[in-house]
């Protein structure tokens, strides 16, 4: 259906907003580190206690986050090379320019939620002395958006069906391992991960629709 991407984006964004309201207002209890409060506390505590804390998975997902950042750098270099060669920003591939806008939105959301705190991590990290902002899982959001958008562009910039399939599979694995690994690492509440997924779905659906409009 035409414009379905916009609808999916809107529904995902609205779901993320509703989740924020629930986390702030429903079943709130001081179950976090140093007695910090978290909404949907029974659900969040159940999932947290189910998996416990495993900082090995935290480290693994950190490395996957670096892989995602390197992927973004590759696209940034591609766009910069086109700008230098073509001598006009308007002649840079629209997919790349739109991707740059997508990255800027992600950075803006990251900074926003670092300063407008919805809730705090369930644990105090080893290199910190106080709880950190936890919603949404910025790691989940960043990896999902970067690798998800990369999957949409592989066919345009990579030749060879076999290589395309392999790269898409790698992107999908990185996303899946990051989402699951971040959850079972115990450094986020379940609703943090869900929030990161919903925001990513909203951004990726919007990007896909805008990219299709431009082609």
Secondary structure as UniProt FT lines:
FT   TURN            2..3
FT   HELIX           4..25
FT   HELIX           33..35
FT   HELIX           41..51
FT   HELIX           55..86
FT   HELIX           89..91
FT   HELIX           94..115
FT   TURN            126..127
FT   HELIX           138..157
FT   HELIX           161..185
FT   HELIX           190..214
//
